[in-house]
């Protein structure tokens, strides 16, 4: 799905409007509440998948953005999106400026129960004894007092790659659903416990990477999988200027491009983590350089690939990183 950065936003905006309208029109307020179940609206299919794992058949879950090629950064909400979010019993979104269209809608929806994933970064969750659970791998170092220290010292909003945060989100969803639907509270608890176990399995993979390949050098086209790399205890050597420019859809400076190319051509990294959703000539050239040098490619995305749920997706990502480093 290669395309120029200039056209990516325009194409995505049209696709998003069509996809979201089709998705949400099928779940209008009347239809979604007619069966008496709580309704959840998630900003993307990533958080929709997490919510669905907890909700099961006891609540209705819809996602505004489902297109695998979507870029939530640039999404402009439609009236049907606003209606769905406003009418939902619970809204789950990423936060941190990633899916601002949700936050704009929520600005006019006062006292709406929400789960803001970014706000839970570093929080873990607490069990009935009050003990905090954190499934961080050997490379994690989350600061519960703030969000510093990520992405070369800056904030990184791609928290769905952070397993402890996803764990906290799932438990927060279970708590909110239990308030909305106390008759099924035990079902939500049972499902979130099962989801928790599956998250542990992903963390086990990244923890093993940290043991087997401590501080292994890697490069990224964008800082999408920052928390995956952090949990795996590997070192991202990519110049921050290069990653930031690609993420923002601008051209990296010639010096940043040269420094990144040198990492690959000079075989100074063991893997290239490559976002296949936002390819352009610069990133394609970097991939070609990596492949010519025999450096493994780890493909990542921002939204769920077709046919996968959150656990399957993140398990594949962790396994792909482990295989590349092996």
Residue pairs with C-beta under 8 A, 6 or more apart in sequence:
1 69
1 276
1 277
1 279
2 279
2 280
2 284
3 11
3 279
3 280
4 280
4 281
5 249
5 250
5 278
5 280
6 249
8 71
8 74
8 249
8 278
8 280
9 71
9 74
9 249
12 67
12 69
12 70
12 71
12 74
12 75
13 74
13 75
13 76
15 67
15 69
15 70
16 65
16 67
16 70
16 75
16 76
17 76
17 78
19 65
19 66
19 67
19 70
20 64
20 65
20 66
20 77
20 78
20 80
20 81
21 78
21 80
23 62
23 63
23 64
23 66
24 41
24 62
24 64
24 80
24 81
24 83
24 84
25 80
27 39
27 60
27 62
27 84
28 83
28 84
28 87
29 39
29 83
29 84
29 87
32 39
32 60
32 62
32 87
32 88
33 39
33 87
35 60
37 58
37 59
37 60
37 181
38 55
38 58
38 59
38 60
38 89
38 90
38 177
38 180
38 181
39 59
39 60
39 62
39 87
39 88
39 89
39 90
40 48
40 51
40 55
40 59
40 60
40 61
40 62
40 88
40 89
40 90
40 91
40 92
40 173
40 177
41 61
41 62
41 63
41 64
41 84
41 85
41 88
41 90
41 91
41 92
42 48
42 50
42 51
42 61
42 62
42 63
42 64
42 91
42 92
42 93
43 63
43 64
43 65
43 72
43 91
43 92
43 93
43 94
43 99
43 101
43 102
44 63
44 64
44 65
44 66
44 70
44 72
44 94
44 99
44 302
44 303
45 63
45 65
45 66
45 303
45 304
46 94
46 160
46 302
46 303
46 304
46 310
47 63
47 92
47 93
47 94
47 117
47 160
47 169
48 61
48 62
48 63
48 66
48 92
49 304
49 309
49 310
49 313
50 92
50 160
50 166
50 169
50 170
50 173
50 195
50 310
51 59
51 61
51 90
51 92
51 173
52 61
52 309
53 170
53 191
53 192
53 194
53 195
53 309
53 310
53 311
54 170
54 173
54 174
54 177
54 188
54 191
54 192
54 195
55 61
55 173
55 177
55 188
55 191
56 187
56 188
56 191
58 177
58 181
58 184
58 187
58 188
59 89
59 177
59 180
59 181
62 84
64 75
64 77
64 81
64 84
64 85
64 101
64 102
65 72
65 75
65 99
65 303
66 303
66 304
67 303
68 277
68 301
68 303
68 304
68 305
68 306
69 277
70 277
70 302
70 303
71 277
71 278
71 302
72 94
72 98
72 99
72 101
72 302
72 303
73 98
75 99
75 101
76 101
77 85
77 101
77 102
77 104
77 105
81 101
81 105
82 105
85 91
85 102
85 105
85 106
85 109
85 112
86 105
86 108
86 109
86 112
88 112
89 113
89 180
90 113
90 114
90 115
90 173
90 176
90 177
90 180
91 102
91 106
91 112
91 113
91 114
91 115
92 114
92 115
92 117
92 169
92 173
93 99
93 102
93 103
93 114
93 115
93 116
93 117
94 116
94 117
94 118
94 157
94 159
94 160
95 103
95 116
95 117
95 118
95 119
95 157
95 159
96 117
96 118
96 121
96 147
96 155
96 157
96 159
97 157
98 118
98 157
98 158
106 112
106 114
113 176
113 179
113 180
115 169
115 172
115 173
115 176
117 159
117 160
117 165
117 166
117 169
118 147
118 157
118 159
120 159
120 165
120 168
120 169
120 172
121 142
121 147
121 159
121 162
121 165
122 142
122 143
122 144
122 146
122 147
122 164
122 165
123 144
123 164
123 165
123 168
124 132
124 133
124 134
124 135
124 164
124 167
124 168
125 132
125 133
125 167
125 168
125 171
125 172
126 132
126 133
127 133
133 164
133 167
133 196
134 140
134 142
134 164
135 163
135 164
135 167
135 199
135 200
135 203
136 142
136 163
136 164
136 203
136 231
137 163
137 203
137 206
137 207
137 209
137 210
137 230
137 231
137 232
137 233
138 206
138 207
138 210
138 211
138 231
138 233
139 206
139 210
139 229
139 230
139 231
139 232
139 233
139 234
140 164
140 227
140 230
140 231
141 149
141 230
142 162
142 164
143 149
147 155
148 155
150 156
150 226
150 227
150 230
151 223
151 226
151 240
151 243
152 223
152 236
152 240
152 243
154 240
156 223
156 226
156 227
158 223
158 224
158 225
158 226
158 227
158 302
159 165
159 166
159 227
160 166
160 310
161 224
161 225
161 226
161 227
161 228
161 314
161 317
162 227
162 230
162 231
163 199
163 202
163 203
163 206
163 227
163 231
163 314
165 227
166 199
166 310
166 314
167 196
167 199
170 192
170 195
170 196
170 199
171 192
171 196
173 188
173 192
174 188
174 189
174 191
174 192
177 184
177 185
177 188
178 184
178 185
178 188
178 189
181 188
195 311
198 311
199 311
201 315
202 311
202 314
202 315
202 318
203 231
205 315
205 318
205 319
205 322
206 228
206 231
206 232
206 233
206 318
206 321
207 231
208 322
209 216
209 232
209 233
209 234
209 318
209 321
209 322
209 325
210 231
210 232
210 233
210 234
212 322
212 325
212 326
213 232
213 233
213 234
213 270
213 325
214 233
215 233
215 234
215 235
216 232
216 233
216 234
216 235
216 270
216 271
216 325
217 234
217 235
217 237
217 263
217 268
217 269
217 270
218 229
218 234
218 235
218 236
218 237
218 269
218 270
218 271
218 272
218 273
218 298
219 236
219 237
219 238
219 260
219 263
219 264
219 269
219 271
219 272
219 273
219 286
219 290
220 226
220 229
220 236
220 238
220 243
220 272
220 273
220 274
220 275
221 238
221 243
221 246
221 272
221 273
221 274
221 275
221 278
221 283
221 286
221 287
222 243
222 246
222 247
222 275
222 278
223 236
223 243
223 244
223 247
224 247
224 273
224 275
224 300
224 301
224 302
225 273
225 298
225 300
225 317
226 236
228 300
228 314
228 317
228 318
228 321
229 236
229 273
229 321
232 318
232 321
232 322
234 321
234 325
237 263
237 268
237 269
238 260
238 263
239 256
239 259
239 260
241 252
241 253
241 255
241 256
242 252
242 256
242 257
242 259
242 260
245 251
245 252
245 253
245 256
246 252
246 278
246 280
246 282
246 283
247 278
249 278
251 282
252 260
252 282
257 282
260 286
261 285
261 286
261 289
262 268
263 269
264 272
264 286
264 289
264 290
264 293
264 295
265 289
265 292
265 293
266 293
267 293
267 294
267 295
269 295
270 295
270 296
270 324
270 325
271 295
271 296
271 297
271 298
271 321
271 324
271 325
272 286
272 287
272 290
272 295
272 296
272 297
272 298
273 298
273 300
273 321
274 283
274 286
274 287
274 297
274 298
274 299
274 300
275 283
275 300
275 301
275 302
276 299
276 300
276 301
277 301
277 302
277 303
278 302
287 297
290 296
290 297
291 297
296 323
296 324
296 325
297 324
298 317
298 320
298 321
298 324
299 320
300 317
304 310
304 313
305 313
308 316
